[in-house]
Amino acid sequence: MTFRLHEIPTSQPASRPSQETKMPNIPAQPSSIADSGLSMGFLTDLILKIIYFTGAVTGQRLEEMTKLPFLGIIDKVLEFLKLEEFVDIIGAEGGFSERSFQYVIANKGRSKILEVLERSSYAGPAPVPFQQYIEMVQRQNVGEMVIDQAAIRQAFSHLVVNEKMLDKIGPAANSARSLFLYGPPGNGKTTIAEGISNMLGGYVLIPYTVEIDGQIIKIFDPLNHQIVQQNEVGHSEVATPFPGAPARQTAHSFPDARWVVCKRPRVVVGGELILEQLELIFDPIAKIYEAPFQMKANGGLFLIDDFGRQKCRPQDLLNRWIVPLEKKFDYLALQTGKKLQVPFDVLIVFSTNLNPKDLVDDAFLRRIRHKIEVPNPSPAEFRAIFQIVCKQKKIPYSDDGLRHLIQEHYMKAGRDLRSCHPRDLCDQILDEAKYRSIEPAMNKDLIDRACEAYFVKLG
């Protein structure tokens, strides 16, 4: 049994249609300052900073930058800033409505801005209240996904895999809790995690930032969150209120632009991971927080690749997950000392090439819901992978060439078969053939040259 690390150039793997098209209900656009969940003081500071950093900005542009509506919120804040003589109007841009007025910092505002920047220099999309974020994570629980045998086989149809392994992956994906993948390198542990991630269909709503006690935590991360365009999700389920919010929605309500529609997250970290990245990271210059990886992964998958090769001890890293794995929530701390209880709605995957007995104890393994070994491929599976790779790369496949490869470069060398070798060796064959201006082929000469360049001689 094994996986290969590349795809057959046909249809892409997909989840069941019901999962792919499920659209989360987007909260409606707030119509007042109270409805936004933010205080007047917070909003005046935010808009004053944006005006200060921009130089001159229109009401329309403030609406775009803060993700808040002009009418009912931004206009009220600007009215207050003008009344306090913190901003001036210097003209209009492209019209005569209030949205087109250009605002700049007034002399009195320059003194005020120094005080504001001492608290925070953040000047971007307005945050959502922390409690609303918690409620949203609970509403789009990854554990509600149901993945059946048909979906598993469709998602992994582009890989060389046997039925026994598929029947292990399916329950692991449905658990939406934890998975430990182990085995020799190059056999597809990362590919398994990516395949599971592809099955976590549907969309989630992620805020740009959240606010609690005046502190800002950045959550949206373009490196880990893939935005879904409007034409992909449609407009049929555009706005529902949070519990307790006024029932003012209609079919034509505008969605709250502080939330971003994304595919379920897939956050991947490797040997570079340090314990500090699993806590709120405070930026002492901007005076805001960056959310840790597991918080960014809420509603999706969090893969810790190359587990055991991090700079911190494996035991320390494992101990960090004991409470979240059992309780489904995590504790994070602000600089003020305040503790936050944050949902831990994550399918966490540990992947390692090392012997699990050297990394974890029985107490931790009991907390991991599923453990899957990913061994080396059998000769038959190795042959199947080679056939597919050769077809992809337009190299004529040869059983004679494969027999020569296995006999001379695996059996005689005491080398194990690995799922990644067919791809890598075919790339080497292409390089050698291109250099010699000949057609690529699985002949003895090109195979020997490819192996000499690819494998490291031991001893």
Residue, then its C-alpha position, 0 to 999 in steps of 0.5 A: m500500500t502507498f500513495r504517490l505524491h502527484e496527480i493524474p492529469t484528469s479531473q481534480p478530487a472533489s468532495r460531495p456536491s452537498q459539501e462543496t456548495k454549502m454556503p454559510n449564512i453571512p451576518a448582515q451589515p451593521s446599521s448603527i455603531a451599537d449594532s457593530g459591537l464596537s464603541m464610539g471611542f474605538l471607531t473614532d480612534l480607528i478612523l482618525k488613524i486611517i485619515y492620518f496615515t492616508g493623508a486625505v481620504t473620502g468617506q467612500r474610501l473610509e467605507e472600503m477600508t474599514k469594511l463598515p457602512f458609511l451611513g449610520i456608522i462612518d458618517k456619525v464618527l466623522e461628525f463627531l471628529k469634525l465637532e471635536e475639530f480633529v478633522d477638516i474637510i478640504g473639498a470633494e472628489g467626484g461628487f457633492s455627496e457626503r461620501s465624496f468629501q475629503y477629510v484630513i487631520a486638523n491641527k488639534g487632531r495631530s495632538k490627538i493622534l499621538e495619544v491614539l498611536e500610543r494605544s495601537s497603530y492598527a489602521g485596517p478593517a474594523p474588527v468583529p467582537f470576540q464573542q461573535y467570532i466564538e459564535m461563528v466558529q461554533r456555527q460552522n463546526v468542522g465536526e458536522m461534516v459527514i464523509d462517506q465511502a464514496a466521497i473518500r474514494q472520489a477524493f483519493s481517486h487520483l492516488v495509488v491507494n488500496e481499500k484497506m488504507l481508504d477505510k482507515i482514512g475515512p473514519a479519521a476524517n469524520s472524527a474531525r479531531s486528531l490523526f497521527l501519521y507515521g512511516p518512512p519519508g516519501n510515501g505520502k503522509t503529507t498527501i494524505a493530510e492534503g486529501i483529507s483537507n480537500m474533503l472538508g468541503g463547504y465554506v467558512l467565514i473568517p474575520y479580518t480581526v477580532e476585538i476584545d477589551g480594546q485589543i485587536i487580534k488579526i485572524f485572516d491570513p492570506l497565506n492560510h486562508q483562500i478567499v472564495q469569490q462572490n460568483e462561486v458562492g452565490h447570494s441565496e444565503v446572504a445575511t442572518p443575525f447573531p443570537g440577540a441581534p435585531a431581526r432586520q434582514t431581508a433578501h436584499s440585505f448587505p453582508d457584513a464585509r468584516w467577514v471573509v468567505c473562505k474555503r475551510p482552512r488548511v494550515v501547514v507547519g513543519g520543522e520551523l514551528i516553535l512553541e511561541q507561535l502557538e500563543l498570541i503573538f504581540d507586535p510591540i510596534a503596532k500593538i496588536y496581536e497575531a492569532p496563533f496557527q491553531m486559531k487560524a485553522n479553526g473550522g479546518l485542518f492543522l498539519i504539523d509536518d516533520f513532527g519531532r524535528q522542531k527546535c522544541r522538545p516533542q514532549d513540550l509540543l505534545n503537552r501543549w495540545i493535551v487540553p485542546l484535544e480533550k476539551k475542544f477549546d484552547y486558552l490564550a493570554l493577552q499582554t494584560g494577563k487576561k485569559l481567553q477561552v478560544p474554540f479549538d475546532v480543528l482536525i489536527v494531524f501529526s506527521t512524522n518520519l521518526n519512530p513514534k516510540d521515540l516521540v510520544d508516550d502511551a498517555f498522549l497516544r490515547r488522546i490521538r483518535h486515529k493512528i495510521e502507518v504509511p509504509n513503503p510501497s510493494p513492488a506491484e504498487f511501485r510499478a503502478i506508480f511508475q506507469i502513471v508517472c511515465k504517462q504524465k511525463k510522456i516517457p514510454y514505460s518499460d517493464d524491462g527498465l523497471r526490473h533493471l532499476i529494482q534489481e540494480h539500484y534497490m535489491k543490490a543496494g539494499r535500498d527501500l522502495r519509496s512512493c516519491h522515487p518514480r516521480d523524482l527518477c522520471d524527472q532525472i531521466l528527462d534532465e539526462a535526455k534533454y542534456r543529450s538531445i535524445e528522447p526520454a526512455m526507461n532504458k538501462d543507460l538513462i536509468d543508471r545515470a538518473c540513479e547515480a545523480y539522484f541517490v547518495k552512495l552510502g559507504 
